[in-house]
Amino acid sequence: MIEMHNLRKLVVEQYFTEAHFEAFLQVVDRLHDAAAVGKLEAVSPLDARTIIGWLDDIIFTAEETIRELQDMSKQPADEAEGWSDN
């Protein structure tokens, strides 16, 4: 499993790699494992309602990103607008 200091390093790097996605998946999987056995407090100081809110936001953003990536294949790259690196 990836260590937290390595996760922080991955998060601040400029480009997304397979390592970034793997680290994120490991964090969510660990959260899932803890929730499945009723031991949420072992992995997070946040309450279930707060975590659900974050997960809902992550799911929404991921679904929007998927749609945007699918749409990218339908338009030339120079037509893409609205890019911001923050």
Contacts in CASP RR format, 6 or more apart in sequence:
PFRMAT RR
TARGET T0000
AUTHOR 0000-0000-0000
METHOD contacts of the structure
MODEL  1
MIEMHNLRKLVVEQYFTEAHFEAFLQVVDRLHDAAAVGKLEAVSPLDART
IIGWLDDIIFTAEETIRELQDMSKQPADEAEGWSDN
1 26 0 8 1.000
1 30 0 8 1.000
2 10 0 8 1.000
2 22 0 8 1.000
2 23 0 8 1.000
2 26 0 8 1.000
6 23 0 8 1.000
7 23 0 8 1.000
7 27 0 8 1.000
10 17 0 8 1.000
10 19 0 8 1.000
10 20 0 8 1.000
10 23 0 8 1.000
11 20 0 8 1.000
11 23 0 8 1.000
13 20 0 8 1.000
30 43 0 8 1.000
31 40 0 8 1.000
31 43 0 8 1.000
31 44 0 8 1.000
31 51 0 8 1.000
34 40 0 8 1.000
34 42 0 8 1.000
34 43 0 8 1.000
34 44 0 8 1.000
35 48 0 8 1.000
40 48 0 8 1.000
40 51 0 8 1.000
44 51 0 8 1.000
46 54 0 8 1.000
72 80 0 8 1.000
END
